[in-house]
Amino acid sequence: MKILFVHQNFPGQFLHLAPALQRRGHDCRALTDAGNRRASAIPVLRYRHDAPPVDPAATRLGRNYTTMSDRGVTVARAAAQLRDRQGYIPDVIFGHSGWGETLFLKEVWPEAKLLIYAEFYYRGVGRDIGFDPEFGAPSLDGLMIAQGRAAHLGQALLHADAGVAPTEWQAGTFPPALRRMIEVIHDGVDTDAVRPDPAATVTLPGGRVLTAADEVITFVNRNLEPYRGYHSFLRALPAVLAARPRAQVVIVGGDGVSYGAAPKGGESWKQVFLAEVSDRIDPGRLHFPGRVPYASFLALMQISRAHAYLTYPFVLSWSMLEAMSAGALVIGSRTAPVEEVIVDGRNGRLVDFFDIPGWSAALIEALAMPERFAALRTAARETVVARYDLHRHCLPRMVDFVERHGPAA
């Protein structure tokens, strides 16, 4: 088959799938934003999207849809050029619905089967919006804006032939009529590569070397922000560092914002919450390496004595499953995306997202008595191997998903 992947940050979720389908003899290509320079194992075509300015006063609640559909128009025009100039007609299109890129591809290639990576469906209440009372209850306008963010996601799936979501909870964020179109298949973790290594070491920017013999707490996210519980985690640290004078904390992530709003005043969330606890902690025991190469992340998970993972009711991070696969003890927030994977006391620990004393106690216990949690570490890896292994489970199912929805289906 001719298979076209569409993703502004390709390969993204198709990192393993696209080359696997190519190895099976399919003609695979990708269509991505011209600004995306990530390496690709398959041929890449690029579109240039110069986003026109959006006037909120004119578009009102439609401003998010305007932004997403503008990109969809750009992608559709690029697709039409491929059709008209090169005679290219894919049998299957597989795209991420998050940025509007797939909205109009059926108008260009009505004969193609359109598959959607359906990651999350926004709602005004019941999920991430209003979850954290620290930032105030959303106004009615805020709730309507949040629900309005789902317009392009619903359209993308309604015009598709099928969808796939990585977790049951994320699939369940879609309304019942759309949920019926979605299969649940995770992107997968390469558990052969992401595995425990007792000999792993991590060298901090200052030259200090950490090993599994050290009392290391880890926290990892793309950006350090409330959506991923950075504030709850940081507030737990003064008590932890006071109780465990040998503890070292490695906090990986950027200073930007991936989800939600930026803080007022021009500071980053990292600075805001660090300032809140700075008079109660030894800054020399907190290490902020920023974003790190994947090999460094993996080594951190292999030496971690306690890995904290918190999230609003939102998309589950790959890093949590990778930490479990590496044999880390994950202490997770008791929120629905995490509870789908971690059972408290069986393959990890769960603490209420807002329970600061509870987080301090759980981290202190993990540092003080690592032998008590050896069985949980083993069970964590077994969970990922059994349910999320890339080569044995997830990738074969994803390949089948694409081939089964091909033109002969």
C-alpha positions as CSV (number, residue, x, y, z in Angstrom):
1,M,0.0,0.0,0.0
2,K,0.9,3.6,-0.3
3,I,0.8,5.0,3.2
4,L,1.1,8.7,4.0
5,F,1.8,9.8,7.6
6,V,0.8,13.3,8.5
7,H,2.3,14.9,11.7
8,Q,3.8,18.4,12.1
9,N,6.5,16.9,14.3
10,F,7.0,13.7,12.5
11,P,7.9,11.0,13.4
12,G,6.2,11.6,16.8
13,Q,4.0,8.7,17.6
14,F,4.9,7.0,14.3
15,L,8.6,6.6,15.2
16,H,8.5,2.8,15.1
17,L,5.4,2.2,13.0
18,A,6.4,4.0,9.8
19,P,9.7,2.0,9.3
20,A,8.0,-1.2,10.4
21,L,5.4,-0.8,7.6
22,Q,8.1,0.1,5.2
23,R,10.0,-3.1,6.0
24,R,6.8,-5.0,5.2
25,G,6.9,-3.7,1.7
26,H,4.6,-0.7,1.9
27,D,5.5,2.6,0.2
28,C,5.6,4.9,3.2
29,R,6.0,8.7,3.1
30,A,5.5,11.5,5.6
31,L,4.1,15.0,5.3
32,T,5.3,17.4,8.0
33,D,6.0,21.1,8.7
34,A,8.9,22.6,7.0
35,G,10.3,23.7,10.3
36,N,10.5,20.1,11.6
37,R,14.1,18.8,11.2
38,R,13.8,15.6,13.1
39,A,15.5,12.6,11.5
40,S,13.3,10.2,9.6
41,A,13.7,6.6,8.4
42,I,11.2,7.2,5.5
43,P,11.0,9.8,2.8
44,V,9.6,13.1,4.1
45,L,7.6,15.8,2.2
46,R,7.3,19.2,3.7
47,Y,4.7,21.9,3.7
48,R,5.3,25.5,4.7
49,H,2.7,27.0,7.0
50,D,2.8,30.7,7.6
51,A,0.0,31.0,10.1
52,P,-2.1,34.1,9.5
53,P,-2.9,36.3,12.5
54,V,-6.1,35.4,14.3
55,D,-8.3,38.3,15.6
56,P,-9.9,37.0,18.9
57,A,-12.5,39.7,18.7
58,A,-13.6,38.5,15.3
59,T,-13.3,34.8,15.8
60,R,-14.3,34.7,19.5
61,L,-14.8,31.0,20.5
62,G,-13.8,30.0,17.0
63,R,-10.2,31.2,17.4
64,N,-8.8,27.8,18.2
65,Y,-10.7,26.2,15.3
66,T,-9.5,29.0,13.1
67,T,-5.9,28.3,14.0
68,M,-6.3,24.6,13.5
69,S,-8.3,24.8,10.3
70,D,-5.8,27.3,8.8
71,R,-3.1,24.6,9.2
72,G,-5.5,22.1,7.7
73,V,-6.0,24.3,4.7
74,T,-2.2,24.6,4.2
75,V,-1.8,20.8,4.4
76,A,-4.7,20.1,2.0
77,R,-3.2,22.5,-0.5
78,A,0.2,20.8,-0.2
79,A,-1.6,17.4,-0.7
80,A,-3.4,18.7,-3.8
81,Q,0.0,19.6,-5.2
82,L,1.3,16.1,-4.6
83,R,-1.8,14.7,-6.3
84,D,-1.8,17.1,-9.3
85,R,2.0,17.4,-10.0
86,Q,3.2,13.9,-9.0
87,G,0.0,11.9,-9.4
88,Y,0.4,10.7,-5.8
89,I,-2.7,9.1,-4.3
90,P,-2.2,7.3,-1.0
91,D,-4.2,4.2,0.0
92,V,-4.0,5.1,3.6
93,I,-3.5,8.3,5.4
94,F,-2.5,8.1,9.1
95,G,-2.4,11.5,10.9
96,H,-2.4,13.1,14.3
97,S,-5.6,15.1,14.8
98,G,-4.1,17.5,17.3
99,W,-3.2,20.4,15.0
100,G,-5.9,20.2,12.3
101,E,-3.6,18.7,9.7
102,T,-6.0,16.0,8.6
103,L,-9.2,18.1,8.5
104,F,-9.5,18.4,4.7
105,L,-7.5,15.5,3.4
106,K,-10.6,13.5,2.4
107,E,-11.5,16.4,0.1
108,V,-8.2,15.9,-1.7
109,W,-8.1,12.1,-1.6
110,P,-11.7,10.8,-1.1
111,E,-10.6,7.3,-2.1
112,A,-8.0,7.0,0.7
113,K,-8.7,5.5,4.1
114,L,-8.1,8.1,6.8
115,L,-6.8,6.9,10.2
116,I,-6.6,9.3,13.1
117,Y,-4.3,9.2,16.1
118,A,-6.9,10.4,18.7
119,E,-4.8,11.5,21.7
120,F,-7.2,13.5,23.8
121,Y,-10.6,15.2,23.6
122,Y,-11.1,18.5,25.5
123,R,-14.0,19.2,27.7
124,G,-15.0,22.2,29.9
125,V,-15.4,20.1,33.1
126,G,-14.3,16.8,34.5
127,R,-10.7,16.6,33.3
128,D,-7.8,19.0,33.3
129,I,-9.8,22.2,33.4
130,G,-10.6,23.1,36.9
131,F,-8.8,20.2,38.4
132,D,-6.3,22.3,40.3
133,P,-8.1,24.7,42.7
134,E,-4.9,26.7,43.3
135,F,-5.5,28.4,40.0
136,G,-9.1,29.2,40.6
137,A,-12.4,27.8,39.3
138,P,-12.8,28.4,35.6
139,S,-15.4,31.0,34.6
140,L,-18.3,30.0,32.3
141,D,-16.3,31.7,29.5
142,G,-13.3,29.6,30.4
143,L,-15.4,26.4,30.3
144,M,-16.8,27.3,26.9
145,I,-13.3,28.1,25.5
146,A,-12.1,24.7,26.7
147,Q,-15.0,22.8,25.2
148,G,-14.5,24.8,22.0
149,R,-11.0,23.4,21.7
150,A,-12.6,20.0,20.8
151,A,-14.3,21.2,17.6
152,H,-11.5,20.3,15.3
153,L,-10.8,17.0,17.1
154,G,-14.4,15.9,16.7
155,Q,-14.5,16.9,13.0
156,A,-11.2,15.0,12.4
157,L,-12.5,11.8,13.7
158,L,-16.0,12.1,12.2
159,H,-14.5,12.4,8.8
160,A,-12.1,9.5,9.3
161,D,-12.5,5.7,8.9
162,A,-11.0,4.8,12.3
163,G,-9.0,6.1,15.2
164,V,-6.5,4.9,17.7
165,A,-5.7,6.1,21.2
166,P,-2.8,5.0,23.4
167,T,-4.7,4.4,26.7
168,E,-8.2,3.4,27.7
169,W,-8.6,6.6,29.7
170,Q,-7.6,8.8,26.8
171,A,-9.9,7.0,24.4
172,G,-12.7,7.5,27.0
173,T,-12.3,11.2,26.8
174,F,-14.1,11.1,23.5
175,P,-17.9,11.2,23.4
176,P,-19.5,7.7,23.1
177,A,-20.4,8.2,19.4
178,L,-16.7,8.9,18.6
179,R,-15.3,6.4,21.2
180,R,-16.8,3.6,19.2
181,M,-14.5,4.5,16.3
182,I,-11.3,4.2,18.5
183,E,-9.1,1.2,19.2
184,V,-6.7,1.3,22.1
185,I,-3.1,0.6,21.2
186,H,-0.2,2.1,23.0
187,D,2.8,3.4,21.1
188,G,4.9,0.9,23.0
189,V,8.1,0.8,25.0
190,D,11.2,-1.0,23.8
191,T,11.7,-3.0,26.9
192,D,14.8,-4.7,25.5
193,A,16.5,-1.3,25.4
194,V,14.8,0.2,28.4
195,R,15.7,-2.2,31.2
196,P,17.4,-2.1,34.6
197,D,21.1,-1.6,34.7
198,P,22.7,-1.8,38.2
199,A,26.0,-0.4,36.8
200,A,24.4,2.8,35.4
201,T,25.9,6.1,36.3
202,V,24.9,9.7,35.8
203,T,27.4,12.6,35.8
204,L,25.9,15.9,36.9
205,P,26.9,19.2,35.2
206,G,29.2,20.0,38.2
207,G,31.0,16.7,37.7
208,R,29.5,14.7,40.6
209,V,28.7,11.1,39.6
210,L,25.6,9.4,40.9
211,T,24.9,5.7,41.0
212,A,22.1,3.4,42.2
213,A,23.8,3.3,45.6
214,D,23.0,7.0,46.1
215,E,19.7,8.4,47.4
216,V,18.4,9.9,44.1
217,I,15.0,11.3,43.5
218,T,14.1,12.0,39.9
219,F,11.4,14.1,38.3
220,V,11.1,14.3,34.5
221,N,8.9,16.3,32.2
222,R,9.2,18.2,28.9
223,N,8.6,21.4,30.8
224,L,8.3,22.1,34.5
225,E,4.7,23.2,35.0
226,P,1.6,22.7,37.1
227,Y,-0.1,20.3,34.6
228,R,2.6,17.7,35.5
229,G,2.6,18.5,39.2
230,Y,5.9,20.4,39.5
231,H,4.5,22.6,42.2
232,S,3.3,19.7,44.4
233,F,6.6,17.9,43.9
234,L,8.7,20.9,44.8
235,R,6.6,21.7,47.9
236,A,7.3,18.1,49.2
237,L,11.1,18.5,49.0
238,P,11.9,20.6,52.1
239,A,10.7,17.8,54.4
240,V,12.4,15.2,52.3
241,L,15.8,16.9,52.2
242,A,15.6,17.6,56.0
243,A,14.9,14.0,56.8
244,R,17.4,12.5,54.3
245,P,20.6,14.7,54.4
246,R,22.2,12.5,51.7
247,A,19.4,12.8,49.2
248,Q,20.0,14.3,45.8
249,V,17.2,15.5,43.5
250,V,17.5,15.6,39.7
251,I,14.7,17.6,38.0
252,V,14.7,17.2,34.2
253,G,12.7,19.6,32.0
254,G,12.6,22.9,30.2
255,D,11.5,26.3,31.4
256,G,8.6,26.7,28.9
257,V,5.0,25.7,28.9
258,S,3.6,22.7,27.1
259,Y,0.1,22.8,28.6
260,G,-2.0,25.4,30.3
261,A,-1.0,29.1,30.7
262,A,2.3,30.7,31.5
263,P,2.7,32.5,34.9
264,K,2.1,36.2,35.0
265,G,5.1,38.5,35.3
266,G,7.4,36.9,32.8
267,E,8.9,34.3,35.0
268,S,8.8,30.6,34.4
269,W,6.9,28.1,36.5
270,K,10.2,26.6,37.4
271,Q,11.3,30.0,38.9
272,V,7.9,30.7,40.6
273,F,7.8,27.5,42.6
274,L,11.5,27.3,43.3
275,A,11.4,30.7,44.9
276,E,8.5,29.5,47.1
277,V,10.7,26.8,48.7
278,S,14.2,28.3,48.3
279,D,14.6,29.4,51.9
280,R,13.9,25.8,53.1
281,I,16.1,23.7,50.9
282,D,19.8,23.4,50.1
283,P,20.1,24.5,46.4
284,G,23.2,22.4,46.0
285,R,21.1,19.2,46.4
286,L,18.7,20.2,43.6
287,H,20.0,19.6,40.1
288,F,18.3,21.1,37.0
289,P,20.1,19.8,33.9
290,G,17.3,21.1,31.6
291,R,16.4,18.8,28.8
292,V,18.7,15.8,28.5
293,P,19.6,13.3,25.7
294,Y,17.6,10.1,25.8
295,A,20.6,8.0,27.0
296,S,21.0,10.4,30.0
297,F,17.3,10.1,30.8
298,L,17.5,6.3,30.7
299,A,20.5,6.3,33.0
300,L,18.6,8.5,35.5
301,M,15.8,6.0,35.6
302,Q,18.2,3.2,36.2
303,I,19.8,4.8,39.2
304,S,16.6,6.5,40.6
305,R,15.6,5.3,44.1
306,A,12.3,7.2,43.8
307,H,10.8,8.6,40.6
308,A,8.0,11.0,41.1
309,Y,5.4,11.3,38.3
310,L,2.4,13.6,38.7
311,T,-0.2,14.7,36.1
312,Y,-3.6,16.4,35.9
313,P,-6.3,14.2,34.3
314,F,-4.5,14.5,30.9
315,V,-2.3,12.7,28.4
316,L,-0.1,10.0,30.1
317,S,3.6,10.7,29.5
318,W,5.8,8.1,27.8
319,S,8.4,8.7,30.5
320,M,6.3,7.1,33.3
321,L,6.2,3.8,31.4
322,E,9.8,4.0,30.5
323,A,10.7,4.6,34.1
324,M,8.8,1.5,35.1
325,S,10.5,-0.5,32.3
326,A,13.9,0.6,33.6
327,G,13.0,-0.8,37.0
328,A,12.4,2.5,38.8
329,L,10.0,2.8,41.8
330,V,7.4,5.2,40.4
331,I,5.5,7.2,42.9
332,G,2.6,8.5,40.9
333,S,-0.3,10.9,41.4
334,R,-3.7,9.3,42.2
335,T,-5.2,10.5,38.9
336,A,-7.1,8.5,36.3
337,P,-4.3,8.3,33.6
338,V,-1.8,7.0,36.2
339,E,-4.3,4.6,37.9
340,E,-4.8,2.8,34.6
341,V,-1.2,1.5,34.9
342,I,-0.1,1.7,38.6
343,V,-1.9,-0.2,41.4
344,D,-0.7,1.2,44.8
345,G,1.4,-1.3,46.6
346,R,1.6,-3.7,43.7
347,N,3.7,-2.2,41.0
348,G,4.3,1.3,42.4
349,R,2.9,3.9,44.8
350,L,0.1,6.3,44.5
351,V,-0.3,9.6,46.4
352,D,-3.1,12.2,46.0
353,F,-1.9,14.9,43.7
354,F,-2.4,17.7,46.3
355,D,-1.2,15.8,49.4
356,I,2.1,17.5,50.1
357,P,2.8,15.7,53.4
358,G,1.9,12.4,51.7
359,W,4.4,13.0,49.0
360,S,7.1,13.9,51.5
361,A,6.4,10.7,53.5
362,A,6.3,8.5,50.4
363,L,9.6,9.9,49.1
364,I,11.3,9.6,52.5
365,E,10.2,6.0,52.9
366,A,11.5,5.1,49.4
367,L,14.9,6.6,50.1
368,A,15.2,5.1,53.6
369,M,14.1,1.6,52.8
370,P,14.8,0.7,49.2
371,E,14.8,-3.1,49.9
372,R,11.1,-2.8,50.9
373,F,10.2,-1.8,47.4
374,A,12.3,-4.2,45.4
375,A,9.2,-6.3,44.5
376,L,7.3,-3.3,43.3
377,R,10.2,-2.4,41.0
378,T,10.1,-5.9,39.5
379,A,6.4,-5.8,39.2
380,A,6.6,-2.4,37.5
381,R,8.8,-3.7,34.8
382,E,6.6,-6.9,34.4
383,T,3.6,-4.6,33.9
384,V,5.2,-2.8,31.0
385,V,6.6,-5.9,29.4
386,A,3.2,-7.6,29.6
387,R,1.1,-4.7,28.4
388,Y,3.2,-2.1,26.6
389,D,6.1,-3.9,25.1
390,L,6.9,-2.4,21.7
391,H,8.0,-5.4,19.6
392,R,5.9,-8.2,21.2
393,H,2.6,-6.4,21.6
394,C,2.1,-2.8,20.6
395,L,3.9,-2.6,17.2
396,P,2.3,-5.8,15.8
397,R,-1.1,-4.5,16.8
398,M,-0.5,-1.1,15.3
399,V,0.8,-2.7,12.0
400,D,-2.4,-4.8,11.9
401,F,-4.5,-1.7,12.6
402,V,-3.1,0.0,9.5
403,E,-3.2,-3.0,7.2
404,R,-6.6,-4.0,8.3
405,H,-8.0,-0.6,7.4
406,G,-6.4,-0.5,4.0
407,P,-8.3,-0.2,0.8
408,A,-9.2,-3.9,0.7
409,A,-10.9,-3.7,4.1
